Amino acid sequence: MAFNGKLLDGMVIFAEVIKAGSFTKAADSSGHSTSYISKEINKLEERLGVRLMHRTTRTISLTPEGKLYFEQCQQIINDAREAEFALSGRQLEPQGELKVSCPVSFGLSRIRPILSKFLETYPQVTLNMDLNDRKVDVVGDGFDVVIRASMKLEDSSLICRRFMTSKAVTVASPQYLEKYGKPKSPSELINHKTMSYSNLKAPNNWIYHNDAGEETVVTVNSEVITNSPELELELCLGGQGIMRMPVFNLGDEIETGRLVPLFEDYLEPEVSVYLVYASRKHMSAKVRAFIDFIMAELGTL
């Protein structure tokens, strides 16, 4: 890519105009004249070749291209500000956009109840929370922190900090067991209706260990394979089959008898939940605040 010495020209002024809501207010906050602000925006639009905003004598509104550019500008400006504070050795108050990826069920069951507290504690942080069960690229997709649940994480140059461990239980509803019978051992699962989570490496291979440590691998023939634990849970509660799921994705279904645990004489595998991020060095205040908050609120190790 060719060198462009004017790449950042006008970006800060443009962001200030949008945050202020008018050219006049942006002029007041920046110490420039309104005519200077107007000229800088005009030059920016000419250089980019797009119209960034619609403006009248009283209001301004972003075009679709302007909205996209503003979102990117905000992140670049925040990153530059944090870089200056990091170099000067000063502690920056957590602020700016914090982009986090989290599995859907874990996000709804565990993260959602505590988010208000985080946002009240750090009002200058803008949270971009992506609830998605796909495996994301932490660096490539631009995430500050990714929450992952796994029996074993793959080797990576990323920092992986475990904060919670949960058992994976095999369960069925009383209606299902009354209709199809209760399997006494994992090997009997091949004769039952099952549901599997598709994001696992081998969704239909269910592994069990007895008290002696002997391993049994059961290849189930699931009637439903899905990437949605919510769908699995709903179907299981409806008597449609047997599923295997981490306890942290369940509510009080076992305690209330809506689901019945199976194979309790077998060792239940552990599923760990991790905070995954790029580096401990020069960590921004917003990332450090989020990690410390999750450890304090949900850490069980």
C-alpha positions in Angstrom: 0.0 0.0 0.0 1.3 3.4 -1.0 2.4 5.9 1.7 -0.4 8.3 2.6 0.8 11.1 4.9 -2.7 12.6 5.2 -4.4 9.3 6.3 -5.4 10.7 9.7 -6.0 14.3 8.7 -9.5 15.5 9.8 -10.3 12.4 11.8 -10.2 13.9 15.3 -12.2 17.0 14.1 -14.8 14.8 12.5 -15.2 12.7 15.6 -15.5 15.8 17.8 -18.3 17.2 15.5 -20.3 14.0 15.8 -19.9 13.7 19.5 -20.7 17.4 20.0 -23.7 17.3 17.7 -22.9 20.5 15.8 -20.1 22.5 14.2 -20.6 25.3 16.7 -20.3 23.1 19.8 -17.3 21.3 18.2 -15.6 24.7 17.6 -16.2 25.6 21.3 -14.8 22.3 22.6 -11.8 22.3 20.3 -10.9 26.0 20.4 -11.2 26.4 16.7 -13.5 28.6 14.7 -16.7 27.2 13.1 -15.3 28.0 9.6 -12.1 26.1 10.4 -14.2 23.0 11.5 -16.3 23.3 8.3 -13.3 23.5 6.0 -11.6 20.5 7.7 -14.8 18.4 7.2 -15.0 19.4 3.6 -11.4 18.5 3.0 -11.9 15.1 4.7 -14.9 14.3 2.5 -13.1 15.4 -0.6 -10.1 13.2 0.2 -12.3 10.2 1.1 -14.5 10.7 -1.9 -17.8 10.2 0.1 -20.2 12.4 2.0 -19.9 11.7 5.7 -22.8 13.7 7.0 -25.9 15.6 6.1 -26.0 19.1 7.6 -28.5 21.8 7.9 -28.3 25.1 9.8 -29.4 23.3 13.0 -28.7 19.6 12.7 -26.2 17.1 11.4 -26.8 13.4 10.7 -24.4 10.7 9.5 -24.6 9.0 6.2 -24.2 5.2 6.2 -20.5 5.8 5.1 -20.1 8.4 7.8 -21.5 6.0 10.5 -19.0 3.4 9.5 -16.1 5.8 9.4 -17.1 7.3 12.8 -17.1 3.9 14.4 -13.6 3.2 13.1 -12.4 6.7 14.0 -13.5 6.2 17.6 -11.5 3.1 18.0 -8.4 4.6 16.4 -8.6 7.7 18.5 -9.1 5.7 21.7 -6.2 3.4 20.9 -3.9 6.4 20.2 -4.9 8.1 23.5 -4.3 4.9 25.4 -0.9 4.5 23.7 0.2 7.9 24.9 -0.8 7.2 28.4 1.0 3.8 28.3 4.2 5.5 27.1 4.0 8.2 29.8 3.5 5.6 32.5 0.2 7.1 33.6 -2.9 5.1 34.5 -5.8 5.8 32.1 -9.3 5.5 33.4 -11.1 2.6 31.6 -12.8 4.2 28.6 -13.7 3.6 24.9 -15.1 0.6 23.1 -14.5 -2.8 24.6 -15.2 -5.6 22.1 -16.0 -8.9 23.8 -17.1 -12.3 22.3 -18.9 -14.8 24.4 -20.9 -18.0 23.8 -24.6 -17.3 23.7 -25.8 -19.5 26.6 -23.0 -18.5 28.9 -23.5 -14.8 28.0 -27.2 -15.0 28.8 -27.0 -17.1 31.9 -23.8 -15.7 33.6 -22.7 -12.5 31.9 -26.0 -10.7 31.4 -26.9 -10.5 35.1 -23.6 -8.7 36.0 -23.2 -6.3 33.0 -25.2 -3.5 34.6 -22.8 -3.5 37.5 -19.8 -3.3 35.2 -21.3 -0.5 33.1 -22.2 1.5 36.3 -18.7 1.0 37.6 -17.0 2.1 34.3 -19.4 4.6 32.7 -16.8 5.7 30.1 -16.6 2.2 28.6 -18.8 1.4 25.6 -19.5 -2.4 25.5 -19.6 -4.2 22.2 -20.8 -7.6 23.2 -20.9 -10.3 20.5 -22.9 -13.3 21.7 -22.0 -16.0 19.2 -21.1 -19.7 19.5 -18.7 -19.7 16.5 -14.9 -19.8 17.2 -13.7 -16.3 16.5 -10.2 -15.0 15.7 -9.3 -12.9 18.7 -6.8 -10.7 16.8 -8.1 -10.9 13.3 -11.7 -10.1 14.3 -10.6 -7.3 16.5 -11.7 -8.6 19.9 -10.3 -7.3 23.1 -11.4 -10.3 25.1 -13.0 -13.6 24.1 -14.7 -15.9 26.6 -14.4 -19.6 25.6 -15.7 -22.8 27.2 -13.8 -26.0 26.5 -12.6 -29.3 28.0 -9.2 -28.5 26.5 -8.1 -25.3 24.7 -5.8 -25.6 21.7 -2.2 -24.4 22.1 -2.0 -20.7 21.3 0.2 -17.7 21.6 -2.8 -15.9 23.2 -3.2 -15.5 27.0 -5.8 -18.0 28.3 -6.9 -17.3 31.9 -9.3 -19.9 33.4 -11.9 -18.5 35.8 -14.6 -21.1 36.1 -14.9 -24.9 35.9 -18.1 -26.8 35.5 -19.2 -30.4 35.2 -20.8 -31.7 32.0 -23.9 -33.7 32.9 -26.0 -36.1 30.9 -29.7 -35.4 31.5 -33.2 -36.3 30.3 -36.7 -35.2 31.2 -39.0 -37.4 33.4 -41.4 -37.6 30.4 -38.7 -39.0 28.1 -37.6 -41.5 30.7 -41.1 -42.6 31.4 -41.7 -43.2 27.7 -38.4 -44.7 26.6 -36.9 -46.0 29.9 -33.8 -44.9 31.8 -30.4 -46.1 30.4 -28.3 -47.8 33.1 -25.0 -47.3 31.4 -23.6 -45.0 28.6 -23.4 -47.9 26.2 -27.2 -48.0 26.1 -27.3 -44.5 24.6 -27.1 -46.0 21.1 -30.7 -47.2 21.6 -31.9 -43.8 22.7 -32.8 -40.4 21.1 -30.0 -38.0 21.7 -29.1 -34.4 20.9 -25.5 -33.1 20.3 -23.8 -29.8 20.3 -22.3 -29.2 16.8 -19.4 -26.9 17.8 -17.6 -29.8 19.4 -14.8 -31.5 17.5 -16.7 -34.8 17.5 -20.3 -34.0 18.5 -21.5 -37.6 18.4 -18.7 -39.1 20.4 -19.6 -39.0 24.1 -16.8 -40.1 26.3 -17.3 -41.5 29.9 -14.9 -42.7 32.6 -15.8 -45.0 35.4 -14.4 -44.8 39.0 -11.4 -46.9 37.9 -10.6 -44.5 35.1 -11.6 -46.8 32.3 -12.8 -45.0 29.3 -16.0 -45.7 27.3 -16.6 -43.9 24.0 -20.2 -44.1 22.8 -21.0 -43.0 19.3 -24.5 -41.8 19.5 -26.8 -41.2 16.5 -28.2 -37.9 17.4 -31.6 -36.9 15.9 -30.7 -33.2 16.5 -27.3 -31.7 16.1 -27.2 -27.9 16.8 -25.0 -25.0 17.7 -27.6 -23.7 20.1 -27.5 -25.0 23.7 -30.8 -23.1 24.2 -32.5 -25.3 21.5 -31.0 -28.4 23.0 -32.3 -27.5 26.5 -35.8 -26.7 25.2 -36.1 -29.9 23.3 -34.7 -31.9 26.2 -37.2 -30.3 28.6 -39.9 -31.2 26.0 -39.1 -34.9 26.2 -37.4 -35.1 22.8 -34.2 -36.8 23.9 -31.1 -37.1 26.0 -28.4 -34.3 26.0 -25.1 -33.6 27.6 -24.4 -30.1 28.7 -22.2 -28.1 31.1 -24.0 -27.2 34.4 -23.4 -23.5 33.8 -25.8 -23.6 30.9 -28.5 -24.9 33.1 -30.7 -23.1 35.6 -32.5 -25.0 38.4 -33.8 -27.7 36.1 -32.1 -30.5 38.0 -33.0 -29.2 41.4 -36.6 -28.8 40.5 -36.8 -32.2 38.9 -37.5 -30.9 35.4 -34.4 -32.8 34.3 -32.9 -36.0 35.7 -29.2 -36.6 35.7 -28.0 -40.0 34.3 -24.9 -42.2 34.9 -24.1 -40.6 38.3 -21.8 -43.4 39.1 -19.5 -42.3 36.2 -17.0 -39.4 36.5 -18.4 -36.2 35.0 -16.0 -34.5 32.6 -15.0 -30.9 33.4 -15.6 -28.0 31.1 -13.5 -24.9 31.9 -14.3 -21.3 31.0 -11.5 -19.0 29.9 -10.8 -15.3 29.3 -8.7 -15.2 26.1 -6.8 -12.1 25.1 -3.8 -11.0 23.1 -1.1 -9.9 25.6 -0.5 -9.0 29.3 2.0 -6.3 28.2 0.6 -2.7 27.7 -2.9 -3.9 28.5 -5.4 -1.1 28.2 -7.2 0.0 31.3 -10.6 -1.1 29.9 -9.4 -4.7 29.2 -7.7 -4.9 32.6 -10.9 -3.6 34.3 -13.1 -6.2 32.5 -10.8 -9.1 33.2 -10.6 -8.2 36.9 -14.3 -7.7 37.1 -15.1 -11.1 35.6 -12.6 -12.8 37.9 -14.1 -11.1 40.9 -17.8 -11.7 40.0 -17.6 -15.2 38.4 -14.2 -16.7 39.3 -14.6 -20.0 41.2 -11.1 -21.3 41.1 
